[in-house]
Amino acid sequence: MVLHTILALFLSFGLQLGEFNSYIPNAIHYETFSQDDYDRFYQQYIQNKREMAKWAVPDFTKTGMVAAGAKHGSYLPRLRQLYHRQEMHGQSFLG
C-alpha cells in the first residue's frame, strides 16, 4: 500500500516509470536480520540482563533463527510492470 501511494504521488507530478525506479530505492528498502544482529542488540541495549532474562532473552534474541537460516540482508524494490486503470473516483495502480 505504501508503494502504491508513493507511485501515485510520483506519477501525479508527471514523472515517468523509469524515473520511479531510479528514485524509489532511496525511499523504501526491506531489511532482514540474523541471530548475530539480535544478539548484538541484546548485548548493547538491554540493561539489567539478569533480572530481565526471563522475558528479554526470548523476546529480544529470537532464538532459533540460526536453525531457520535467517541471514542479514537489505533488499531494494524494483518495479517491473505497472498496470493502470482509470476509475470513476480516481486512478488505480497495480505494480
N, C-alpha and C positions, 0 to 999 in steps of 0.2 A: 504494500500500500504506500509506503514511504517513497519507493522508487517511482511508482505511478504518479504521485503528487509532484515530485521533482521533475519528472519528464513532462507533465502537462504544463508546469510553470515554464520550463525551458522552451517548449515549443510555442507557448503563448508570446514569447519575445521574438519569435520569428527565426530562431536558431535551427540548424539542420541536425539530423540524426548523427551524422559523422562527428559533428561538434560535441554532441551529447556524450559520445563515447570517450572523447578526449578530456571532458571536464568531470564526469561522474566519479572516476577513481579518487579524486581529491575530496569528494563529499561522503562516500559510503565505502566501507570495507567490512568484511566478515572475518573475525579472528577466532581461532580455536586455541585451547590451552592444554598443556601437558601436565603430567603429575609434578614435574620439576617446577613448573610455574606456580602451581598451587602450594607446593612445599615452600618455595621461596616467599610467597605471600604470607604464609603462616609464620615463618621464622621472623620476617621483618615487621609484621603489623599486629600480630596477636600478643597482647600483654597478659601477664598472669597465667601463663600456659598451664601450670599445674592445676590451678583452680578451674580453668576453662576447658580442660582437656575432654571431659565427658561429652560435651556437645560441640566444642570448637573443632576437634580433630575430624569427626565425620562430616561436619558441615563445611569446613574451610579447606580440607585437603583432598576431598573427593577420592577416597581410597578405591582402588580397583581400576583406575584409569590406565595403568600400565598393562594390565591383563586385556583391557579393551583396545589397546593400541593407540590411545589418544596421543596426538602429536601437536606441537605448537605450529601454527601457521596463520598467514594473513592472506586473504583472498579478495581480489577486486572484481566487481561485476563488469560484464561487458554485454551490451545489448546486441543481440544477433538479428532479431527480427522485431518489427513493430507493426501491430495491427491497429487501425484507427476506424472508429465508427462515429458518425455524426448522429446525435440523438436529439429529441425534441427539446431537452433542457440542457444541452451541452454536448461535450465530446467524451468518448471513452477511448482509452488506450490500453492495449494489452501487449506486453513485451515478453 
